[in-house]
Amino acid sequence: MKKILGLIVLLFIIMSTSSCVTFHKKFERLEDVENVESIEVYFIDWKEELYLQDIPESMQPIEILDKDVYDGLIRDLESFDFKSILLIFAANDPNWDIYGFVFKIIYSSGAYQVVSNCGTVYTYNSKEQSKAFHGAVSEETWNEFVKKYIGEETFEEYKLSF
């Protein structure tokens, strides 16, 4: 009986220390779509660029999108359910860096937003980070979104190797 009770207590401890909480976030554009000056697409290889929360000035975009897609792209981002999972009472080192395909939405005010699917959306007020949230959509959803705006050929040329 003591062994069974001990096993039950051990299972309870394991389950209670490895639980998690899921947060749901929505992308919110900073300004009206009419104020979007440009949307640039970057590719950041996770092996080469570590601990990035902004796009280095030295980096060149792989594509600058046409104005006629701004509204659709922002609506698509607003429709996504970005999820962030936080493990409770367990070792947890979340990755809040940007890598892979990254969209930079630049507003006429000088403010901009950096959106990637590795768990990050950063907002900058033209000088410094003013807001951030962490969450991701499914890899399949993100890849279809990227292909929609940069095309299959460019996607295949740059996609991550893992």
TIKOL-906769 format. One line per 10 residues: for each residue x, y, z of N, C-alpha, C, O. Coordinates in steps of 0.1 Angstrom, whole numbers, plus 2048, in hexadecimal, padded with zeros to 3 digits. Example, Ala and Ser with C-alpha at 12.3 -4.5 7.8 and 13.67 -1.06 7.14 Angstrom:
884 7C7 84E 87B 7D3 84E 884 7DF 84E 88E 7DF 855  880 7EA 847 889 7F5 847 881 800 84F 886 80B 850
***
This chain:
808 7F4 800 800 800 800 809 80D 800 805 816 7F9  814 80C 808 81D 818 808 823 81B 7FB 825 826 7F7  826 810 7F3 82C 812 7E6 822 818 7DC 826 821 7D5  816 814 7DD 80B 81A 7D4 809 829 7D8 808 831 7CF  808 82B 7E5 807 839 7E9 813 842 7E5 811 84D 7E1  81E 83C 7E7 82B 843 7E3 82B 846 7D4 82F 851 7CF  826 83C 7CC 826 83E 7BD 81C 849 7B9 81E 851 7B0  810 849 7C0 806 853 7BD 80C 861 7C1 80A 86A 7B9  812 862 7CC 818 86F 7D0 822 873 7C6 823 87F 7C2  82B 86A 7C2 835 86D 7B8 82F 872 7AB 834 87C 7A5
825 86B 7A6 81E 86F 799 818 87D 79B 819 885 791  812 87F 7A6 80C 88D 7A9 816 898 7A8 814 8A2 7A2  822 895 7AE 82D 89F 7AE 832 8A2 7A0 834 8AD 79C  834 897 799 839 898 78B 82F 8A0 782 832 8A9 77B  822 89D 784 818 8A4 77C 816 8B2 780 814 8BB 777  817 8B5 78C 815 8C3 791 821 8CC 78E 820 8D8 78C  82D 8C6 78C 839 8CE 78A 83C 8CF 77B 845 8D7 777  834 8C8 773 837 8C9 764 82B 8CE 75C 82A 8CC 751  822 8D6 763 817 8DB 75C 81B 8E7 754 826 8ED 756  812 8EC 74C 815 8F8 744 809 900 742 7FD 8FC 745
80B 90D 73E 801 917 73C 802 91B 72E 80E 91E 729  7F7 91C 726 7F8 921 719 7F2 92F 718 7E7 931 71D  7F9 938 712 7F4 946 710 7F1 948 701 7F8 943 6F8  7E6 94E 6FF 7E1 951 6F1 7E3 960 6EF 7DE 968 6F7  7E9 964 6E4 7EB 972 6E0 7E7 975 6D2 7E6 96C 6CA  7E3 981 6D0 7E0 986 6C2 7E9 991 6BE 7EC 99A 6C6  7ED 991 6B2 7F5 99C 6AC 7EC 9A8 6AB 7E1 9A7 6A7  7F1 9B3 6B0 7EA 9C0 6AE 7F3 9CA 6A7 7FE 9CD 6AB  7EE 9CE 69C 7F6 9D8 694 7F7 9E5 69C 7EF 9E8 6A4  802 9EC 69A 805 9F7 6A2 7FE A04 69D 7F9 A0C 6A5
7FC A04 690 7F5 A10 68A 7EC A0B 67F 7EC 9FF 67C  7E4 A14 679 7DC A10 66E 7E4 A0B 662 7F0 A0F 660  7DE A02 65A 7E6 9FD 64E 7EA A08 645 7F5 A07 63E  7E3 A13 644 7E6 A1E 63B 7F4 A24 640 7FA A2B 638  7F7 A22 64C 804 A28 651 810 A1E 650 81B A21 655  80E A13 64A 819 A0A 648 821 A0F 63C 81C A11 631  82E A11 63F 837 A16 635 83D A0B 62D 83E A0C 621  840 A00 633 845 9F5 62C 844 9E8 635 844 9E9 641  844 9DD 62E 845 9D0 635 851 9C8 62E 851 9C5 622  85B 9C5 636 867 9BF 632 867 9B0 637 863 9AE 642
86C 9A7 62F 86E 999 634 87C 996 634 884 998 62B  880 990 640 88E 98C 642 88F 97D 645 885 977 648  89A 978 643 89D 96A 647 8A9 96A 650 8B4 96E 64C  8A7 965 65C 8B2 965 666 8B4 956 669 8AB 950 66F  8C0 951 666 8C4 943 669 8C6 942 678 8CF 94A 67D  8BF 93A 67F 8C0 939 68E 8CF 935 692 8D3 938 69D  8D6 92E 689 8E4 92A 68D 8ED 936 68D 8F7 936 695  8EB 940 685 8F4 94B 684 8F0 956 68D 8F9 95D 692  8E4 959 68E 8DF 964 696 8D8 960 6A3 8CD 95B 6A2  8DF 962 6AE 8D9 95E 6BB 8D6 96A 6C3 8DD 974 6C2
8CB 969 6CB 8C7 973 6D4 8C3 980 6CD 8C6 98B 6D3  8BD 97F 6C2 8B8 98B 6BB 8AA 98E 6BF 8A1 985 6BF  8A7 99B 6C2 89A 99F 6C4 896 9AA 6BA 88B 9B0 6BB  89F 9AE 6B2 89D 9B8 6A7 8A6 9B4 69B 8AF 9AC 69C  8A3 9B9 690 8AA 9B6 684 8B6 9C0 683 8B5 9CC 683  8C2 9BA 682 8CE 9C3 681 8CE 9CC 675 8C9 9C8 66A  8D2 9D8 676 8D2 9E2 66B 8DA 9DD 65F 8D7 9E0 654  8E4 9D4 662 8ED 9CF 657 8E5 9C5 64E 8EA 9C2 643  8DB 9BF 653 8D4 9B5 64C 8CA 9BA 641 8C3 9C4 644  8CB 9B4 636 8C2 9B8 62B 8B6 9AF 62A 8B7 9A3 62C
8AA 9B5 627 89E 9AC 625 89F 9A3 619 8A6 9A7 60F  899 998 61A 899 98F 60E 88E 994 604 88E 990 5F9  884 99B 60A 879 9A0 602 873 9AC 608 872 9AD 615  86F 9B6 600 867 9C1 605 859 9C0 5FE 858 9C0 5F2  84F 9BF 606 841 9BC 600 83B 9C8 5FA 83E 9D3 5FE  832 9C5 5F0 82A 9D0 5EA 81F 9D5 5F3 81A 9CD 5FB  81C 9E1 5F2 812 9E8 5FA 804 9E0 5F9 7FC 9E0 603  801 9DA 5ED 7F4 9D4 5EC 7F2 9C8 5F5 7E7 9C3 5F5  7FC 9C3 5FB 7FB 9B7 604 7FB 9BB 613 7F8 9B2 61B  7FD 9C8 616 7FE 9CC 624 7F2 9C8 62C 7F3 9C2 637
7E6 9CC 627 7DA 9CA 62E 7D7 9BB 631 7D4 9B7 63C  7D9 9B3 627 7D7 9A4 628 7E1 99E 632 7DD 995 63A  7ED 9A2 631 7F8 99C 63A 7F5 9A0 648 7F5 997 651  7F1 9AC 64B 7EE 9B0 659 7E1 9A9 65E 7E1 9A5 669  7D7 9A8 655 7CB 9A1 659 7CE 992 65C 7C9 98C 666  7D7 98C 654 7DB 97E 657 7E2 97D 665 7DF 974 66C  7EB 986 667 7F2 986 674 7E8 988 680 7E9 981 68A  7DE 991 67E 7D4 993 688 7CB 987 68A 7C5 986 695  7CA 97F 681 7C1 973 682 7C8 967 689 7C1 95E 68D  7D5 967 68A 7DC 95C 690 7DA 95C 69F 7D9 966 6A6
7DA 950 6A5 7DA 94E 6B3 7E8 94A 6B7 7EC 93E 6B6  7F0 954 6BB 7FE 951 6C0 7FD 94B 6CD 7F8 951 6D7  803 93F 6CF 803 938 6DC 811 938 6E2 81B 936 6DB  811 939 6EF 81E 938 6F6 81B 92F 702 812 931 70A  824 925 703 822 91B 70E 82D 91D 718 839 91D 715  829 91F 725 833 921 730 832 915 739 827 912 73E  83D 90E 73B 83D 902 744 83E 907 752 846 910 755  836 902 75B 836 906 769 83F 8FC 771 83D 8F0 76F  847 901 779 84F 8F9 782 859 8EF 77B 85C 8E4 77F  85D 8F3 76F 866 8EB 767 870 8F4 761 86E 900 75E
87C 8EE 75D 886 8F6 756 880 8FB 74A 87A 8F4 742  881 908 747 87A 90E 73C 883 91A 737 884 924 73E  888 919 72B 890 923 725 88A 927 718 88E 922 70E  880 930 718 879 933 70C 882 93B 702 88B 942 707  880 938 6F6 888 93F 6EC 87F 94B 6E6 875 949 6E0  884 957 6E9 87D 963 6E5 884 96A 6DA 882 976 6D9  88D 963 6D3 895 96A 6C9 88D 969 6BC 883 962 6BB  891 971 6B2 88B 970 6A5 895 969 69C 8A1 96B 69C  88F 960 694 896 959 689 88C 953 680 880 953 682  892 94D 675 889 948 66A 884 954 662 88B 95E 661
878 953 65D 872 95E 655 86C 968 65F 864 965 667  871 975 65D 86D 97F 666 867 98B 65E 86D 98F 654  85C 990 662 855 99B 65B 857 9A7 664 855 9A7 670  85C 9B2 65D 85D 9BF 664 853 9C9 65E 854 9CC 652  84A 9CD 666 83F 9D6 662 844 9E4 666 844 9E7 672  846 9ED 65D 84B 9FA 660 841 A05 65E 83B A05 653  83E A0D 668 833 A17 667 83A A24 664 845 A27 666  832 A2D 65E 837 A3B 65A 83C A43 666 843 A4C 664  837 A3F 672 83C A46 67E 84A A43 682 850 A49 68B  84F A38 67C 85D A33 680 85C A27 689 866 A20 68A
850 A25 68F 84E A19 697 84E A0C 68E 84A A0E 682  851 A01 693 850 9F4 68B 84D 9E8 694 850 9E9 6A0  849 9DE 68D 846 9D1 694 84E 9C6 68D 84F 9C6 681  854 9BD 695 85C 9B2 690 854 9A5 694 851 9A3 6A0  850 99D 68A 848 991 68D 84F 985 687 852 985 67B  851 97B 68F 856 96E 68B 84E 963 691 846 966 69B  850 957 68D 848 94C 693 850 944 69D 84C 939 6A1  85B 949 6A1 863 942 6AB 85F 946 6B9 866 944 6C3  853 94D 6BA 84E 951 6C7 84F 960 6CA 84F 963 6D6  850 968 6C0 852 976 6C3 84A 980 6BA 849 97E 6AE
846 98B 6C1 841 996 6B9 846 9A2 6C2 842 9A4 6CD  84F 9AA 6BC 854 9B6 6C2 850 9C2 6BC 84F 9C3 6B0  84D 9CC 6C4 849 9D9 6BF 853 9E4 6C4 857 9E4 6CF  857 9EC 6BA 861 9F6 6BD 85B A04 6BA 854 A06 6B0  85D A0D 6C3 857 A1B 6C1 862 A24 6BA 863 A30 6BE  869 A1F 6B0 873 A26 6A8 880 A27 6B0 88A A2A 6A9  880 A25 6BD 88D A26 6C4 890 A19 6CC 89B A15 6CC  886 A14 6D3 888 A09 6DC 87C A00 6DC 871 A04 6D8  87E 9F4 6E1 873 9EB 6E2 869 9F0 6EC 86C 9F4 6F7  85C 9F1 6E8 852 9F6 6F1 848 9EB 6F5 840 9ED 6FE
848 9E0 6EE 83E 9D6 6F0 843 9C9 6EA 849 9C8 6E0  83F 9BE 6F1 843 9B0 6EB 839 9A6 6F0 833 9A7 6FB  837 99C 6E8 830 990 6EC 836 984 6E6 83C 985 6DB  834 979 6EC 83B 96D 6E8 830 963 6E5 827 960 6ED  831 95D 6D9 827 952 6D6 829 94E 6C7 830 956 6C0  824 943 6C3 826 93E 6B6 819 937 6B1 811 932 6B9  818 937 6A4 80D 92F 69E 814 922 699 820 920 69A  80C 919 694 812 90C 690 81B 90F 684 81A 918 67D  825 906 683 82F 908 679 829 907 66B 82D 90F 662  81F 8FF 669 818 8FE 65C 811 90B 659 811 910 64E
80A 911 663 803 91D 661 80D 928 65D 80A 930 654  818 929 664 821 934 662 828 932 654 829 93C 64C  82B 926 650 831 923 643 828 927 638 82D 92D 62E  81B 924 639 812 928 62F 810 937 62E 80F 93D 623  810 93D 639 810 94C 63A 81C 952 632 81B 95B 62A  828 94D 636 834 952 62F 834 950 620 837 959 619  830 944 61C 82F 941 60E 826 94A 606 828 94E 5FB  81B 94D 60D 810 956 607 816 963 603 812 969 5F9  81F 968 60B 825 976 609 832 977 602 836 981 5FC  83A 96C 603 847 96C 5FC 848 962 5F1 852 963 5E9
83F 959 5F0 83F 94F 5E5 846 942 5E9 84F 942 5F2  842 938 5E3 847 92A 5E6 856 92A 5E3 85E 924 5EA  85B 930 5D8 869 92F 5D3 872 935 5DD 87C 92F 5E1  86F 941 5E2 877 948 5EB 877 941 5F9 881 940 600  86B 93C 5FD 86A 935 609 873 929 609 87B 926 612  873 921 5FE 87C 915 5FD 88A 919 5FD 893 911 602  88E 924 5F7 89C 928 5F7 8A1 92B 605 8AD 928 608  899 931 60E 89E 935 61B 89A 92D 627 8A0 92E 631  890 924 626 88A 91E 631 895 917 63A 8A0 913 636  891 916 647 89A 910 651 89D 902 64E 894 8FB 649
8A8 8FD 651 8AC 8EF 64D 8A8 8E5 658 8AA 8D9 655  8A2 8E9 663 89E 8DF 66D 88F 8DD 66D 88A 8D5 675
***
